[in-house]
């Protein structure tokens, strides 16, 4: 059975609340475990990857106690521990019990936060700096690509429900899909964003500072800096700069990012010299809530098999030799 402990991560001007999950199995001969950083999808979420009903309860529809399930990242943390891989997952800025303001955090801020989380992992003596991976879900896939490109110690990525093209195009297609079947429209935040989608995009492209949304607990002023950055930072461009082991997983019924996006991303990765694998999960939506634990065990086992030992740059060698005491 896995073991978990709380971990506070200093990320710029905020402290993020996280959970470090360790396998119950013995570590390697050096007393260390391979480790993965788990990054959630867009919109306010908790460290488990579920909708953030702690700091933003009014933004999402109430959930009956009987319906509560652990989010995708929480499920993956357990599956990874069973496969012998430790992991860190954090409440994003302004969500759960983390400091900051979600609606003010730009995309580039979230990328910096992910780098700080990776640095926090490297301060843990139980984790092997030479065997590191990243799992990115939705927007987290974009964060994972951005971090891995400049970090040679990251050897493997698992990207779930990723997008490939501009945020503008992916969001528009998602809005159209949700118009057809009402997916997630029970959540006030989703309904408000979808209703103002074209105005939101136009304002972001004009580089306006914000848009005001009507929410049950009062007006929400959403900064558009992150939207403008996401529009001009398509994962396709990032993929051409990456040279790592990558596996893509996508729910066939995803209404936030169509499975075609992962197919495009896989093509771009192959064009950059990578050999990505891709798997579409039947009957599963964006959060893979419909996927059985056995499937997530396969995702975890696949990642565990692809985490390789890498030669560390001098700064990480120094950290390792000091027992992982620097951050």
C-alpha positions in Angstrom: 0.0 0.0 0.0 1.3 3.5 -0.9 2.4 6.0 1.7 1.6 9.7 1.5 2.9 12.8 3.2 2.1 16.5 2.9 4.7 18.8 1.2 4.7 22.6 1.0 6.2 23.9 -2.2 7.5 27.4 -2.6 6.5 28.6 -6.1 7.4 32.2 -6.7 5.3 34.4 -4.4 3.0 31.5 -3.3 3.2 28.3 -1.3 1.5 25.3 -2.9 0.1 22.5 -0.8 1.0 19.1 -2.2 1.1 15.4 -1.5 4.2 13.2 -2.0 3.2 9.6 -2.5 5.8 6.9 -2.0 5.6 3.2 -3.0 5.4 0.6 -0.2 7.9 -1.5 -2.0 11.6 -1.2 -1.1 13.6 1.5 -3.0 16.6 0.7 -5.1 20.1 0.0 -3.7 20.7 3.7 -3.3 17.6 4.1 -1.2 15.7 6.1 -3.9 12.6 5.8 -6.0 12.0 7.0 -9.6 9.5 9.8 -9.4 6.8 11.6 -11.5 5.4 15.1 -11.3 1.6 15.1 -11.9 0.1 18.2 -13.5 -3.7 18.8 -13.7 -6.0 20.1 -16.4 -7.4 23.6 -16.9 -10.0 25.3 -14.6 -9.7 25.2 -10.8 -8.8 21.7 -9.7 -7.4 20.2 -6.5 -4.2 18.2 -6.3 -6.1 15.0 -7.2 -7.2 16.5 -10.5 -10.9 16.9 -9.4 -12.9 20.1 -9.6 -11.8 22.4 -6.8 -14.7 22.4 -4.4 -12.6 23.6 -1.5 -11.7 27.1 -2.5 -14.3 27.5 -5.3 -17.3 25.5 -4.2 -19.8 27.9 -5.8 -18.1 27.6 -9.2 -19.1 23.9 -9.6 -22.3 22.0 -9.1 -22.7 20.3 -5.7 -21.7 16.7 -5.6 -23.5 14.0 -3.6 -21.3 12.2 -1.1 -22.1 8.9 -2.8 -20.8 10.2 -6.1 -17.4 11.5 -4.8 -14.5 9.7 -6.3 -10.8 10.5 -6.3 -9.7 12.6 -9.3 -7.5 11.3 -12.1 -4.2 12.4 -10.6 -5.1 10.9 -7.2 -5.9 7.6 -8.9 -2.7 7.7 -10.9 -0.6 8.4 -7.8 -1.8 5.2 -6.3 -1.3 3.3 -9.6 2.2 4.7 -9.9 3.1 3.7 -6.4 1.9 0.2 -7.1 4.3 0.3 -10.1 7.2 1.4 -7.9 7.1 5.1 -8.8 6.8 7.9 -6.3 4.9 11.1 -7.3 4.2 14.7 -6.3 0.9 16.4 -7.0 -0.1 19.9 -5.8 -3.2 22.1 -5.5 -2.7 24.6 -8.2 -2.2 28.3 -7.3 -5.3 29.6 -5.7 -7.0 26.2 -5.5 -7.5 23.8 -2.6 -5.3 25.0 0.2 -2.6 26.6 -1.9 -1.9 30.3 -1.8 -2.5 32.6 -4.7 -5.4 33.5 -6.9 -6.4 31.1 -9.7 -8.1 33.7 -11.9 -5.0 35.9 -11.9 -2.4 33.1 -12.7 -1.2 33.3 -16.3 0.0 30.2 -18.3 3.6 31.2 -17.9 3.1 31.5 -14.2 1.7 27.9 -14.1 4.7 26.7 -16.1 7.1 28.3 -13.5 5.1 26.7 -10.7 5.6 23.3 -12.4 9.3 23.9 -12.5 9.3 24.8 -8.8 7.4 21.6 -8.0 10.1 19.7 -9.9 12.7 21.5 -7.9 10.9 20.5 -4.7 10.9 16.9 -5.7 14.7 17.1 -6.1 15.0 18.2 -2.5 13.6 14.9 -1.3 16.3 12.3 -0.5 14.0 9.4 -1.2 13.6 10.4 -4.8 16.1 9.6 -7.6 17.1 12.7 -9.5 18.3 10.5 -12.4 14.9 8.9 -13.0 12.2 11.6 -13.4 9.0 11.7 -15.4 6.0 14.1 -15.8 2.4 13.3 -16.3 0.3 16.1 -17.8 -3.5 16.1 -18.1 -5.2 18.6 -20.4 -3.5 21.9 -19.9 -1.0 20.0 -17.7 0.3 18.4 -20.9 1.3 21.8 -22.2 3.0 22.5 -18.9 4.8 19.1 -19.1 6.1 19.8 -22.6 7.2 23.3 -21.6 9.1 22.0 -18.6 10.6 18.9 -20.2 12.0 20.8 -23.2 14.5 22.6 -20.9 15.1 19.9 -18.3 17.4 17.1 -19.5 16.8 15.1 -16.4 13.2 14.4 -17.4 13.3 11.1 -19.4 9.6 10.2 -20.0 6.2 11.9 -20.3 2.6 10.7 -20.2 0.2 13.2 -21.8 -3.6 12.6 -21.1 -6.3 14.6 -23.0 -3.6 16.8 -24.5 -4.2 19.5 -27.1 -2.1 20.3 -30.1 -3.4 23.4 -31.8 -3.9 26.9 -30.4 -6.0 27.2 -27.3 -8.4 29.4 -29.4 -9.2 26.6 -31.8 -9.4 23.8 -29.1 -11.7 25.9 -26.9 -14.0 26.7 -29.8 -14.3 23.1 -30.8 -14.9 22.2 -27.1 -17.6 24.8 -26.8 -19.4 23.4 -29.9 -19.1 19.8 -28.5 -20.6 20.9 -25.1 -23.4 22.8 -27.0 -24.4 19.5 -28.5 -24.6 17.3 -25.4 -24.4 19.7 -22.4 -21.2 18.1 -21.0 -20.1 19.9 -17.8 -22.6 22.8 -18.3 -24.1 22.0 -14.8 -21.0 23.8 -13.5 -21.6 27.6 -13.3 -18.0 28.4 -14.3 -18.1 26.2 -17.4 -21.5 27.7 -18.4 -20.2 31.2 -17.9 -17.1 30.6 -19.9 -18.9 28.9 -22.8 -21.5 31.6 -23.0 -18.9 34.3 -23.4 -16.4 32.2 -25.4 -16.2 34.3 -28.5 -16.0 37.6 -26.5 -13.3 36.0 -24.3 -11.2 35.0 -27.3 -11.6 38.4 -29.0 -10.7 40.3 -25.9 -7.6 38.1 -25.3 -6.4 38.5 -28.9 -6.8 42.3 -28.4 -4.7 41.9 -25.3 -7.3 43.3 -23.1 -6.6 42.7 -19.4 -9.7 40.9 -18.2 -13.3 39.8 -18.7 -16.0 39.8 -16.0 -18.2 36.7 -15.6 -21.4 36.4 -13.6 -21.1 33.8 -11.0 -23.4 32.6 -8.1 -21.1 34.1 -5.5 -20.7 37.4 -7.3 -18.8 38.8 -10.3 -15.6 37.0 -11.3 -12.9 39.1 -13.0 -10.8 36.7 -15.0 -7.4 37.8 -16.2 -6.9 37.3 -19.9 -3.1 37.2 -19.8 -3.0 33.4 -19.5 -5.6 33.0 -22.4 -3.5 35.2 -24.7 -0.4 33.3 -23.8 -2.1 29.9 -24.4 -3.4 31.2 -27.8 0.1 31.9 -28.9 1.8 28.8 -27.3 0.4 25.8 -29.2 1.7 22.5 -28.0 2.4 21.6 -31.6 5.3 24.1 -31.6 6.6 22.8 -28.3 6.5 19.2 -29.5 8.9 19.9 -32.3 11.5 20.9 -29.7 11.1 17.8 -27.5 13.3 14.6 -27.7 12.0 12.3 -25.0 9.9 9.2 -24.6 6.2 10.2 -24.8 3.0 8.2 -24.5 -0.4 9.9 -25.3 -3.7 8.8 -23.8 -7.1 10.3 -24.8 -10.7 9.6 -23.9 -12.8 8.9 -27.0 -15.6 11.1 -25.5 -13.5 14.0 -24.5 -15.5 17.3 -24.9 -12.6 19.6 -23.9 -10.0 18.4 -26.3 -10.9 16.1 -29.2 -8.8 12.9 -29.6 -7.7 14.3 -33.0 -5.5 16.7 -31.0 -3.4 13.9 -29.5 -3.1 12.4 -33.0 -1.8 15.7 -34.3 0.6 16.0 -31.4 1.9 12.5 -32.0 2.5 13.4 -35.6 4.5 16.5 -34.6 6.5 14.5 -32.1 7.4 11.9 -34.8 8.4 14.8 -37.0 10.8 15.9 -34.3 12.5 12.5 -34.1 10.4 11.0 -31.3 8.6 7.6 -31.3 5.4 8.4 -29.4 2.7 5.8 -28.6 -1.0 6.8 -28.6 -4.0 5.1 -27.1 -7.6 6.2 -27.3 -9.7 5.1 -24.3 -13.2 4.0 -25.4 -16.3 5.5 -23.7 -14.0 7.8 -21.5 -14.3 11.6 -21.2 -11.6 14.2 -20.5 -11.0 13.1 -16.9 -11.0 9.3 -17.7 -13.5 8.9 -14.8 -15.1 6.0 -16.7 -11.8 4.2 -17.1 -11.3 1.3 -14.6 -8.4 1.2 -12.2 -6.9 -1.6 -14.3 -6.4 0.8 -17.2 -4.7 3.4 -15.1 -2.5 0.6 -13.8 -1.5 0.0 -17.4 -0.8 3.8 -17.9 1.4 3.7 -14.7 3.2 0.5 -15.7 3.9 2.0 -19.2 5.4 5.1 -17.6 7.5 3.1 -15.1 9.0 1.1 -17.9 9.9 4.2 -19.9 11.6 6.2 -17.1 15.3 5.8 -17.8 18.5 6.7 -15.9 20.0 9.9 -17.4 23.2 11.7 -16.9 22.6 14.7 -14.7 23.8 18.3 -15.4 26.4 19.5 -12.9 24.0 21.4 -10.8 21.8 18.3 -10.2 24.9 16.2 -9.6 25.8 18.6 -6.8 22.2 18.4 -5.3 22.3 14.6 -5.4 25.7 14.4 -3.8 24.4 16.6 -0.9 21.5 14.2 -0.4 18.9 16.2 -2.1 18.9 19.0 0.4 18.8 21.9 -2.0 15.7 23.4 -3.6 
